[in-house]
Structures are given as C-alpha cells and as structure tokens.
Amino acid sequence: MPDVSLQHLKLHPELLLHKRNPDAKVSAFDGALGGLYDKFIVTTPNASALWAPPLGSNRVMYLRSDLRYGDDDPLSWPQPYVPQYCHFPIIRSVLLNPSDSHPDAPLYWLPSKTDFYEADSAGECRGPGFLLHHKFAWFQKRVDKTVECGKGTTFSEGAEDLKRSYTVLLHDLLERLQHLPMSLEKVQLSVWETQHVVLYLQALIDYMLIYKPRMDTAADSSVSRKADPELMGAFTNDAQIAQCLFRAGIPVWIVRHVDQLPNIRIDKTDHFREPHLFMPLDQHRTKFHPIFKGHGLTAEKYYAFDRFTRSHVRFPNVFTWMQSTGSLPLVNPPIPAPPSSLVSSRKGRKMSPYSRQSLNNNSSSSSKLFVDWTPAHSFLPPVVAVWGQGLSTLVFDKSRCIGPVGAKPRGYALPPPSCLTTAENPLKIQMMFKFWLRIRVPMIARLSSTFYTLALMDQNSWKTLVSLDYLGMASKQESSDTKAAKRQERMREFLKGCCDEIEMDLGIAEKESVLWRGKPYTELTAADHQEIVWEISELEFRLELAELDQMMRVAAPNHDTARETAVSRCFAGPITVADVGSANMGFAHPNWFDRAPYLCSLRRLMQTWVGQKPEIIAKDRTSWLWTETEIRQLETEMTEYYVDTFFLHFGRPPVLPCYLPHNPRTSFIPLPHIQGQTSMPNVHADISKWE
C-alpha cells in the first residue's frame, strides 16, 4: 500500500479503511471501529465508541474536583489492561449515571450538603458531622448486597484473598463513615472510596463467575458475543489479552503503532471521545498531593490508589513533629526482667489509665521500677489487669531512652484520661468533662483532617486546655465576652492547620446542651463518665501502637497495605473508630479464648519489629495450637515487652487498654477473626499467619 507515515495518515485518513470489509465477520484483531489517535491506531472489534486512551509514561494522578482521578480512574474511564487487576475491565462505568430510583444509584452518588448534618458538639467548633441516617442506611444496604453476594461464593486462593481484603476494607470504611465525625468534604471522599471498593468487589465476583469461564473456554465460531456496553473495558496491545476480552464479551480497544496499518482491518472510522467532555479535570480545591506519577500500564498505579484508600481507615503519623531532629537510631532494646517477687507484689494494685512518674535516685534497677501515684477515681475505667502488671515491671530510667525523648518525652495526641480526674475540686472535674464533650467532636475529627499535623501536648498542657471553662469562671475581673474570646483564641491556635474543615463559631460558646451519646450531661452517671474516658484512652492506645509499629518494624517495601491490615487485626473494629460497644472485647475480653486471636495478631506484628524480643514472640512455633497457659504466658511477656519498648522510644509510659465494669448501652458486632478448626478442647488454633 502507499506511504503510511503518521503525517500522511493525518492528511489522508481514508487510508485507515484500506481493508474495509463490513460484511465479513469481525475477529478480535479487526476494527469494527477505528481511528488515529496521537501516533497510534486504536481499533475495537466489539465496542460502540472510541475512547481516548490515557497515554504517556509520566502521568500525574491526583484527585479532581469531583474527587475522582479523571481519565486515570478505573471507575470513570477505560484503562490499560494490567494483569494483576484483570477484573477491572468488568467494572460498571460511572458514566452511566443511573437515576436515584436505580438499584445501583448509591454506588455512583456523591453526597451534598442536604445529605449531611453537623454533629452537635455544643461548643466552639463547627464543621464535622455525619451522613443523614437514612442516607447512610440507603448507602450501606447497597454495599451489603455486594458483600453478601461475595460471601456466597468461594474462589481460588488468590481471588479469595482479594475478596476478603475488599470485604474487610468495606467494613472499616462503613464503620468510619457511620461513627467518625468528618467534614462534608471528608464524608464525600469516604463515600467515594467506599464506592470504589464495592465496585472492585462486584467486578471481581462477576469476573470469576461469568467472564473468566468464558475466557477459559475455546471460542465457538457460531456464537457472536457482543460486548456489554455497561462494562468499562480495557486498552491493550497484547494480542492474547485482546482475544480473551473479545471472547468474554468485554469491550476492548487495541492500540498499535501506525506502521502496522497494512495488517489492520478497519470497517468504520469515528471521532474519539475525550475526557474533558465527560468529567471535570480541574484540581480539587483542597489540592491533594499527587497520588502517583508514572505510566498507566503499571500495577504500581493501583498500589498507590489502594494505599490512599486505606489511609482513610488508619490514624495519621501523629508524632511526626519529633522527626525534625533526625531519625531515631534503631537499637536492640533490652528485654525487661524485673524480679518476679516485685511483679507479684503489685498484682492486687488497681491501675489507672495514665500515670505520674516516681523515680528514686538510687542506681539499682528495682528502685527505678515505675510506680503509679495517680489517685483512683470512680470516673476512671480500670486498666486490663495483665497490662497494668506489665506497666509495674517498667524500669523507669530515662538514661535508657533512645534519642532526645529521654529529656523531652513525646506528648499525647489526646488528653491523658487521668488529667480529667486529678483535681481536688469536684466542680472542676465536672467542668473539665463538660469542656471535653464540647470539643470532643473536632478533637476526634482532626484525626482525619487532610493536611493537619496533630498538636501533641504533655499532660499539664492538656489539663490546662480542658480547664479553660473553669479557669475563666475563676477570673472575676474579665467579662464573659473576654473569657469566651480567649477560649476561642486558644482553640483556634490548637486547630491551626485544619481550619478549612473545622471552623470556629463564636455564637455558641456558652451553649449548655452538652450531650454524651444523646444523654444530657446533667443525667450522666459514673458509668457514663467511664465510657468517656475509655474512648479517649482507647484512641490514644491505638495511635501509640500504630506509631510504635511504624518505628520498630523492619522495612518492607510495597507492603504498607498489608501492614495496616495487620495492625487493624489487633482490634475488634476499625482502628480509627473506638466504639464503646467494643470496650470489653479484644485485649479486654474476660475470656482468654476470646482474647487469644487478638493477642496472636499482636504477636505476629511484633515478630517483625527490630531488636531483641522475648523468645515466645521471636521464635516460630512448630505448632499452631495454644493452650490457656501458653496464651497467658504470651500475654504477660508481650505486655512487658510493649511497655518497655514504648518507654525507650517515647520517653514515657504508654497508654494501656482499659475495660468497662458495666455493659455499655450499645450493640457492637466485631469483625470476626477466622477461627482455626481443631478437635482438641480448650485450645486456640492460631491462623494469624494466613489471615
């Protein structure tokens, strides 16, 4: 045929039809439609339109104004085929934009202000809130439908692992959306991420049940399978992939260089559909950092998307302010080994969630054992006994600490619970609790703020903050307006950095309708106050465990997602949501058998930490079965190791898990651990290695 150079084709596009034969049967390599795009010929044997391929080896992928990735989003635009994500071409396209009455409408819906209500924090801060209850229920019902569909199927090992990963992530995303106060923008982002995951899961199910069997079956020449127009489809330059997609009835577009034109049949040319005609491509006003830079053909792109999604169900790195002094050296922390008599002598002592330090100047290790002098109070929930005993073995010698934390311990991301009760004046304690409830919603919401680095403060600073109302009342020389202004200024300074998501409202500073789980403060009992303190201590404990894991783990590239899942497995629910209903679950469950799965998950986590560890943690077991005695020994040694390791890296004792002496007035269904099956009685089968 004549010259087929790129310039010549642009001048004479009719040359693309040189092998046109519309009456003949179309094969996978033919173009029922085709056209010249950039310097490539794009053809499709089964799609009804030509979509512009996302070309380029250095694409910058970030959230656009609709909180999607533009033409790099597998929900918004056909993507290059990636073998590791072979189910993505099965995704149902968001371009369908179904009506509100469509059963799949929740999967393509973006919440607006009318779908959102602000949480009534009865305080100075505005902005964080939740989806309207009926909207959340509508959304959750559609997500649960796909999850239930997945539960009714069993796939091969790799697909089964991916299905379980999606299911767990959906559970965490929904829990976060239901219980964690967020700005409207964050709610929209969480809904969008949940939609991504549920559509990924639905695509995986459809791929395994419908489309993969078609791909694996030899084509019947008498059957002509048209592509499903609702499927996203994929671009490819691989002949075998093109055949598989074509055989399964999945839209496919083949991208080839112009020099292959002599061998390409195209029956009809058409214009390409460009992204800007179907979606906004302008950057989101928050100007999120780029999530990935590179080629759309690589699986690394989707790894980056996945990390971004999972970042919404984990805590931020709240202790980053210490990193400006340089990375802390990784050393082998000593295993704490105090005299056993000292440990047993403290077993009957009631522990408080937070502690004041007492340090004797004698040089012997026994004289430097940590002593808790925090006064007992009916508002403080008790620490889980074995964790309290672990704290009593701590050798409180700051010369052992690593880096600058010995001289300046790391602060707290949330108020140490004991600072709410260590006051002689009962009125002051009541006012501190009321003030905390006023600021509770924004304090928790700031954990999910986009670019906000949490302000860490020591115990005295936190006590001053929660005492602002009491201190203002004690100042008789200032007007109420002046007191309110000072309080507002202090809160503005504290929340500096997330003001776009959390706003100050001067008009409600003196509002009295302070609530705890819908109950007016004036009606709260001691048990209610314990629940308030439990929530604070549990969130701080989770923050600290996640951060210590970041510091101690052996570097494992490309395993961030698995790591976050491993940390989450240590708790009964999503790591970012401390539901009061879970207070007596996990590490706090009164039954050793029910604690065992969480303890084994924590052991699995600690095995990857650098440095010397107790043998029961470090050594791989030949048996996966644990007796009650072995679990209790593991629990004891693990808590001592955790307390000591935390002290070495933070310069202070850790916050420890607590429990509630009463049954909370709420139901909570934990995400269950898969239980290993064994015929032996009173034995826990540890399968944390395979979860």
C-alpha positions, 0 to 999 in steps of 0.5 A: 500500500502507499506511504503510511507515515503518521503525517500522511495518515493525518492528511489522508485518513481514508487510508485507515479503511484500506481493508474495509470489509463490513460484511465479513465477520469481525475477529478480535484483531479487526476494527469494527471501529477505528481511528488515529489517535496521537501516533497510534491506531486504536481499533475495537472489534466489539465496542460502540465508541472510541475512547481516548486512551490515557497515554504517556509514561509520566502521568500525574494522578491526583484527585479532581474536583469531583474527587475522582482521578479523571481519565486515570480512574478505573471507575470513570474511564477505560484503562490499560489492561494490567494483569494483576487487576484483570477484573477491572475491565468488568467494572460498571462505568460511572458514566452511566449515571443511573437515576436515584430510583436505580438499584445501583444509584448509591454506588455512583452518588456523591453526597451534598450538603442536604445529605449531611448534618453537623454533629452537635458538639455544643461548643466552639467548633463547627464543621464535622458531622455525619451522613443523614441516617437514612442516607447512610442506611440507603448507602450501606444496604447497597454495599451489603448486597455486594458483600453478601453476594461475595460471601456466597461464593468461594474462589481460588486462593488468590481471588479469595484473598482479594475478596476478603481484603475488599470485604474487610476494607468495606467494613472499616470504611462503613464503620468510619463513615457511620461513627467518625465525625468528618467534614462534608468534604471528608464524608464525600471522599469516604463515600467515594472510596467506599464506592470504589471498593464495592465496585472492585468487589462486584467486578471481581465476583462477576469476573470469576463467575461469568467472564473468566469461564468464558475466557477459559473456554475455546471460542465457538465460531457460531456464537457472536458475543457482543460486548456489554456496553455497561462494562468499562473495558480495557486498552491493550496491545497484547494480542492474547489479552485482546482475544480473551476480552473479545471472547468474554464479551468485554469491550476492548480497544487495541492500540498499535503503532501506525506502521502496522496499518497494512495488517489492520482491518478497519470497517468504520472510522469515528471521532474519539471521545475525550475526557474533558467532555465527560468529567471535570479535570480541574484540581480539587480545591483542597489540592491533594498531593499527587497520588502517583506519577508514572505510566498507566500500564503499571500495577504500581498505579493501583498500589498507590490508589489502594494505599490512599484508600486505606489511609482513610481507615488508619490514624495519621503519623501523629508524632511526626513533629519529633522527626525534625531532629533526625531519625531515631537510631534503631537499637536492640532494646533490652528485654525487661526482667524485673524480679518476679517477687516485685511483679507479684507484689503489685498484682492486687494494685488497681491501675489507672489509665495514665500515670505520674512518674516516681523515680528514686535516685538510687542506681539499682534497677528495682528502685527505678521500677515505675510506680503509679501515684495517680489517685483512683477515681470512680470516673476512671475505667480500670486498666486490663489487669495483665497490662497494668502488671506489665506497666509495674515491671517498667524500669523507669530510667530515662538514661535508657531512652533512645534519642532526645525523648529521654529529656523531652518525652513525646506528648499525647495526641489526646488528653491523658484520661487521668488529667480529667480526674486529678483535681481536688475540686469536684466542680472542676472535674465536672467542668473539665468533662463538660469542656471535653464533650464540647470539643470532643467532636473536632478533637476526634475529627482532626484525626482525619483532617487532610493536611493537619499535623496533630498538636501533641501536648504533655499532660499539664498542657492538656489539663490546662486546655480542658480547664479553660471553662473553669479557669475563666469562671475563676477570673472575676475581673474579665467579662464573659465576652473576654473569657469566651474570646480567649477560649476561642483564641486558644482553640483556634491556635490548637486547630491551626492547620485544619481550619478549612474543615473545622471552623470556629463559631463564636455564637455558641460558646456558652451553649449548655446542651452538652450531650454524651451519646444523646444523654444530657450531661446533667443525667450522666452517671459514673458509668457514663463518665467511664465510657468517656474516658475509655474512648479517649484512652482507647484512641490514644492506645491505638495511635501509640501502637500504630506509631510504635509499629511504624518505628520498630518494624523492619522495612518492607517495601510495597507492603504498607497495605498489608501492614495496616491490615495487620495492625487493624487485626489487633482490634475488634473494629476499625482502628480509627473508630473506638466504639464503646460497644467494643470496650470489653472485647479484644485485649479486654475480653474476660475470656482468654479464648476470646482474647487469644486471636487478638493477642496472636495478631499482636504477636505476629506484628511484633515478630517483625519489629527490630531488636531483641524480643522475648523468645515466645514472640521471636521464635516460630512455633512448630505448632499452631495450637495454644493452650490457656497457659501458653496464651497467658504466658504470651500475654504477660511477656508481650505486655512487658515487652510493649511497655518497655519498648514504648518507654525507650522510644517515647520517653514515657509510659504508654497508654494501656487498654482499659475495660468497662465494669458495666455493659455499655448501652450499645450493640457492637458486632466485631469483625470476626477473626477466622477461627482455626478448626481443631478437635482438641478442647480448650485450645486456640488454633492460631491462623494469624499467619494466613489471615 
